[in-house]
Amino acid sequence: MSNTGEVVSVRGSVVDIRFARQLPPIYSLLRAGEEQQIVIEVLAQRDACHVRGIALTPTQGLARGMTVHDTGGPLQAPVGKSIVSRMFDVFGNTIDREGALSDVQWRSVHRAPPPLARRSTRAEVFETGIKVIDVLLPLERGGKAGLFGGAGVGKTVLLTEMIHNMVGHQEGISIFCGIGERCREGEELYREMKQAGVLPDMVMIFGQMNEPPGSRFRVGHAALTMAEYFRDDEHRDVLLLVDNIFRFIQAGMEVSGLMGQMPSRLGYQPTMGTELSQLEERIANTDSGAITSIQAVYVPADDFTDPAAVHTFSHLSASIVLSRKRASEGLYPAIDPLQSSSKMATPGIVGERHYRLAQEIRRTLAQYEQLKDIIAMLGLEQLSPEDRKVVARARRLERFLTQPFFTTEQFTGLKGKLVSLDEALDGCERILRDEFQDYPESALYMIGSVDEVQQKTATGAPPADTIPEAEVRHGADEDEP
């Protein structure tokens, strides 16, 4: 005989239920309504007879006195080989109109992080095939990277390219988790992935913006359950993309407020650190495989002291900042190397040569940034010969660190390039040695390895004195006055 209860009160998404026989455990799923379509998750046992839960679906039609059925278990997510190339909601229902699932297991979304004994202690670099990331901001295999960027600076394109490189060249699996996503963005991403041909090795799961906070709060846990299956059972490397981790914290704040908890600083939930840690600590590198995560992070009002940003930063091993100014100059990917950072960029992990080169590149770009004001006011000819060389190196480095992407071939007409770390380091080293000072800057723009410079020059690149009109106005011309 199933355990049934009776609705005592309904306040928005918060439902109080009385059980006469047996109280369901915390995180149990309850169902109500004529077609059992209203799903409630138990979050608190108030006394010997009452539980308080948060609805994961809209509560229209729910009224006092209605019967509630205990399902006897927590929220579950489907796992198995057949979930690949499909799109799901938080309950594991397919939302891509491609038919029902078959041959899947169902696992609880509430799982413990891997124990310390199973975690890998080796710090390994996760190669993306994207020059600027691999050289200056190496990602950690099994680590977490934050991607900071507004609309229109190439954030989605960068994520899509990483998925393409992961699937096509590293035989991994990619999982995209949309937390608080607009349904338009989800549909566009699904279409772009299909056109790029990376859908066969990808899983997408969405908790959309219009859904109740309970649903948005749990969709990240469901995505991680799927990722853990591929890591632990299939022994594959997983790339987990989360957009947006701030909306997970925001959903938790709404749930906390609805449950009547006392808010902490700036209105955030008092349990924010614990809730974020329960999610982030499951993303780890183990002896069987690794889950590498790239998370979009929204910073409220650009205030990096905001509790949501502070708690998120403590989990990240790399911060990638996208710059609107670089995007407007056509320097894609529009990553700002001076604002971005990575904990992996140390001599003990990436090696002495790589570390020395990365520091030299940052120093050159920083010097160019300082000289820009002088160039804008007085012109390049007023600089010393040594400073002119720095400017020439920096501008060639900026263009060499651009790269044509596989996922943008249909828009740019340029064939996508996957560049190995050795090729990228070799190119940067040769530019810093002034090997390409006699070549036009444009010969280094949107190429793969540096060996393509001579080929591009031979096929008719613009001459060396071709300078964009905007840069002429500011005096930022070539290295020769």
Summary of the structure (lengths in Angstrom):
residues: 481
radius of gyration: 25.8
end to end distance: 88.6
largest distance: 88.6
contacts: 1584
relative contact order: 0.11
helix: 40%
strand: 21%
